[in-house]
Amino acid sequence: MKTAKLLPASNYIADLTSRVNAATERVFITSLLIADDTATHELIEALIVARQRGVEVNISVDEFTFS
């Protein structure tokens, strides 16, 4: 069993982007919010590129709280 790790916000996006770039089969992300922000542009681009290379990408966002 893999161990989960809790990251500080300053490292979260970089770690997630790295994992998306390394994905070969699927990416599942569940989040309260993914903002279109300069801090997330690299992550969003990595998700687009992952999908283009055939990786299944699924994102669940809490749109009720933040809409």
N, C-alpha and C positions, 0 to 999 in steps of 0.2 A: 504494500500500500504506500502511495506517495504521501509525503507530509506537506500540508499547506503551510504557507508562510504569509505573515502579515507585513506589508511594506508601508513605509511612510509615503505620504502623497508625493513627495519629491522624487521618489524612485518608481512609483507605480506605473506611470505611463511609459517610461523607458523600458521597464521589465516586460510589460504587456506587449509593446511594439516588438521587442526582441523575440518573444514567444510566437507572435503572429508571423513574423518573418521566417521562423524556423518550422512552422506548421506544414505538415505534408498531407494531412487528411481532413481535419476539421478544426474549427475555432468556435467555441461557445463563450459568449460574454454576457454576464448579467450585471447590470449597473443601475444605480439610481439616476445617473446623468452622464451623457457623453456630449460635452459642449463642443461646438465648432469654434475653436480657439487656437491661437498660435501654439499652445502647449500640446494640442491634440492633432495637429495637421499631419505629423509624421505617422501617428497611429492610424488615422483615417486612411491615409495613402497606403499604408501596409495592409489594411483590411481589403482595400480595392485590389491591390496587386495579388494578394492571396487568392481572392475569388477568381481573378483572371487566370491564375495558374492552376485552377481546378480544386482549390481547397473549399470545403463546405464552410460557409461563414454564417453564424447565427448570433444575433444580438438581441437581448431582451432589456428594455429600458422602462423605468417607471414613469410612463407618460401622464399618469393621473395626478401625481404629486407635483410635477414640474410643468404642466401644460397650461 
